[in-house]
Amino acid sequence: MTPDGQGLRQAAFLDRDGVVNRAIVRDGKPFSPVSPDEFVVIPGIPEACARLRSLGLVIVVVTNQPDIARGLQTADGVAAIHARLRSEIEVDAIYLCPHDNDDGCSCRKPKPGMLLSAAQDLSLDLNRSFMVGDRWSDIAAGQAAGCRTVHVDHGYLEERPVTPDQVVADPVSALDWIWHELQAEQDGVVRAESRRSPT
């Protein structure tokens, strides 16, 4: 329960590169920006996040950053990029995994560790939350956590996700889909309450 006793909250979990900001694509595969100067927020994402927050969603960025383990990036370098992110988009939290494939951690997507930690820290209802990602591992992590999933299909030359709840061509469309889902849910609640009201 949350401190105010109103229960658990819904969240939109967003992968970072390719969802929040433009990924750097080489040979059909996405890579992370290495500095704040290379970090470019996708147009429309700040406004789409604000619309979701206005409906009560918690906005959480969850990102694999294996370049830290590989010695290609530093924790300070990622922190600088995240400071830039926070200056442009209002998000509630950022969770990152600094590990590589062979490190055996529980946080690296496709494992759901970052989502589970966020749910614990922020009193989130994972079954009523959403995961938006542009790679199969994002979708697998969301599914493992019990979230509805939205795949942003940039056409990368890599493994495809299995049965996401929705597939869209761009991140803003993903957040718009979530917004419409929430509106439909809230409209359904209002109609149900109206039917229960005394005449």
C-alpha positions as CSV (number, residue, x, y, z in Angstrom):
1,M,0.0,0.0,0.0
2,T,1.0,3.6,-0.5
3,P,1.3,5.9,2.5
4,D,-2.0,7.5,1.7
5,G,-3.7,4.1,1.8
6,Q,-5.0,4.4,-1.8
7,G,-3.3,1.2,-3.0
8,L,-0.6,0.5,-5.6
9,R,0.0,2.8,-8.6
10,Q,0.2,2.2,-12.3
11,A,3.5,2.9,-14.1
12,A,4.8,3.3,-17.6
13,F,8.3,1.7,-17.8
14,L,10.3,3.1,-20.7
15,D,13.4,1.8,-22.2
16,R,15.9,4.6,-22.7
17,D,17.7,4.4,-26.1
18,G,15.2,4.2,-28.9
19,V,12.2,5.1,-26.8
20,V,13.1,8.2,-24.8
21,N,16.0,9.3,-27.0
22,R,17.3,8.5,-30.4
23,A,19.5,5.4,-30.5
24,I,22.6,5.5,-32.6
25,V,22.1,2.8,-35.2
26,R,25.0,1.1,-36.9
27,D,24.6,-1.8,-39.2
28,G,21.0,-2.2,-38.2
29,K,21.7,-2.4,-34.5
30,P,21.1,0.3,-31.8
31,F,23.8,1.8,-29.6
32,S,23.7,4.3,-26.7
33,P,24.9,7.9,-26.9
34,V,28.2,8.3,-25.1
35,S,27.8,11.9,-24.0
36,P,25.0,14.4,-23.2
37,D,25.8,16.1,-26.5
38,E,24.8,12.9,-28.4
39,F,21.7,12.5,-26.3
40,V,18.7,13.7,-28.4
41,V,15.2,13.3,-26.9
42,I,12.7,12.0,-29.5
43,P,10.2,14.9,-30.4
44,G,6.9,14.6,-28.6
45,I,8.1,12.3,-25.8
46,P,8.2,15.0,-23.1
47,E,4.6,16.0,-23.9
48,A,3.4,12.3,-24.1
49,C,5.0,11.6,-20.7
50,A,3.3,14.6,-19.2
51,R,-0.1,13.4,-20.5
52,L,0.4,10.0,-18.8
53,R,1.5,11.6,-15.6
54,S,-1.6,13.8,-15.7
55,L,-3.6,10.5,-15.5
56,G,-1.6,9.4,-12.5
57,L,1.0,7.1,-14.1
58,V,4.4,6.9,-12.6
59,I,7.1,7.3,-15.4
60,V,10.1,5.0,-14.8
61,V,13.1,4.7,-17.2
62,V,14.7,1.2,-17.2
63,T,17.9,0.9,-19.2
64,N,20.7,-1.7,-19.8
65,Q,24.0,0.1,-19.9
66,P,26.6,-2.7,-20.4
67,D,29.2,-0.3,-21.8
68,I,30.0,0.5,-18.1
69,A,31.0,-3.2,-17.5
70,R,32.8,-3.2,-20.9
71,G,34.9,-0.2,-20.0
72,L,33.4,1.9,-22.9
73,Q,31.5,4.2,-20.6
74,T,31.7,5.4,-17.0
75,A,29.1,5.6,-14.3
76,D,29.7,9.4,-14.2
77,G,29.2,9.5,-18.0
78,V,25.8,7.8,-17.7
79,A,24.9,10.1,-14.8
80,A,25.6,13.1,-16.9
81,I,23.4,11.7,-19.7
82,H,20.6,11.1,-17.1
83,A,20.9,14.6,-15.8
84,R,20.3,15.8,-19.4
85,L,17.3,13.4,-19.6
86,R,15.8,14.8,-16.4
87,S,16.3,18.4,-17.6
88,E,14.1,17.7,-20.6
89,I,11.6,15.1,-19.4
90,E,9.8,14.8,-16.1
91,V,10.3,11.2,-14.9
92,D,9.8,9.8,-11.5
93,A,12.8,7.4,-11.5
94,I,15.6,6.0,-13.6
95,Y,16.9,2.4,-13.0
96,L,20.0,1.2,-14.8
97,C,21.8,-2.1,-15.1
98,P,25.6,-1.6,-15.5
99,H,26.3,-5.3,-16.1
100,D,27.2,-7.3,-19.2
101,N,25.6,-10.5,-20.5
102,D,27.9,-12.9,-18.6
103,D,27.7,-11.1,-15.2
104,G,24.8,-13.2,-14.0
105,C,22.9,-10.3,-12.5
106,S,19.1,-10.2,-11.9
107,C,18.7,-6.6,-13.3
108,R,19.8,-6.9,-16.9
109,K,16.8,-7.1,-19.3
110,P,15.4,-9.6,-20.4
111,K,15.3,-10.3,-16.6
112,P,12.7,-8.2,-14.8
113,G,14.9,-7.1,-11.9
114,M,14.8,-3.3,-12.5
115,L,11.0,-3.4,-12.8
116,L,10.6,-5.5,-9.6
117,S,12.9,-3.1,-7.7
118,A,10.9,-0.1,-9.0
119,A,7.7,-1.8,-7.9
120,Q,9.0,-2.3,-4.4
121,D,10.5,1.2,-4.1
122,L,7.6,3.1,-5.6
123,S,4.6,1.0,-4.6
124,L,3.6,0.0,-8.2
125,D,1.1,-2.5,-9.4
126,L,3.0,-4.4,-12.2
127,N,-0.1,-6.1,-13.5
128,R,-1.7,-2.8,-14.2
129,S,1.5,-1.2,-15.6
130,F,3.1,-1.0,-19.1
131,M,6.6,-1.6,-20.5
132,V,7.6,0.2,-23.7
133,G,10.7,-1.0,-25.5
134,D,12.3,-1.2,-28.9
135,R,14.1,-4.5,-28.4
136,W,13.0,-8.1,-27.6
137,S,14.7,-8.0,-24.2
138,D,12.5,-5.0,-23.1
139,I,9.4,-6.9,-24.0
140,A,10.6,-10.1,-22.3
141,A,11.4,-8.2,-19.1
142,G,7.9,-6.5,-19.1
143,Q,6.2,-9.9,-19.7
144,A,8.2,-11.5,-16.9
145,A,7.2,-8.7,-14.6
146,G,3.5,-9.1,-15.5
147,C,3.2,-5.8,-17.4
148,R,1.4,-5.1,-20.7
149,T,4.0,-4.5,-23.3
150,V,4.4,-2.2,-26.3
151,H,7.1,-2.9,-28.9
152,V,8.4,0.1,-30.8
153,D,9.5,-1.5,-34.1
154,H,12.5,0.4,-35.5
155,G,13.3,-2.5,-37.8
156,Y,16.5,-3.5,-36.1
157,L,18.4,-6.5,-37.6
158,E,18.1,-8.6,-34.4
159,E,15.8,-11.0,-32.6
160,R,12.2,-10.1,-32.6
161,P,10.0,-9.9,-29.5
162,V,7.4,-12.5,-28.9
163,T,3.7,-11.5,-28.7
164,P,3.8,-8.0,-27.3
165,D,0.4,-6.5,-26.5
166,Q,0.9,-3.8,-29.1
167,V,3.3,-3.0,-31.9
168,V,3.9,0.6,-33.1
169,A,6.2,2.4,-35.4
170,D,7.4,5.1,-33.0
171,P,7.6,5.8,-29.3
172,V,5.1,8.6,-29.2
173,S,2.5,6.3,-30.7
174,A,3.4,3.8,-27.9
175,L,2.6,6.4,-25.2
176,D,-0.5,7.5,-27.1
177,W,-1.7,3.9,-27.1
178,I,-1.2,3.6,-23.3
179,W,-3.1,6.9,-22.9
180,H,-6.1,5.6,-24.9
181,E,-6.0,2.3,-22.9
182,L,-6.1,4.3,-19.6
183,Q,-8.9,6.5,-20.9
184,A,-10.9,3.5,-21.8
185,E,-10.3,1.9,-18.4
186,Q,-11.3,5.1,-16.6
187,D,-14.4,5.5,-18.7
188,G,-15.4,1.9,-17.9
189,V,-15.0,2.6,-14.1
190,V,-17.1,5.7,-14.4
191,R,-19.8,3.9,-16.3
192,A,-19.8,1.0,-13.7
193,E,-20.0,3.5,-10.8
194,S,-22.9,5.2,-12.5
195,R,-24.8,1.9,-12.8
196,R,-24.3,1.3,-9.1
197,S,-25.4,4.9,-8.1
198,P,-28.9,5.1,-6.6
199,T,-31.5,6.8,-8.8
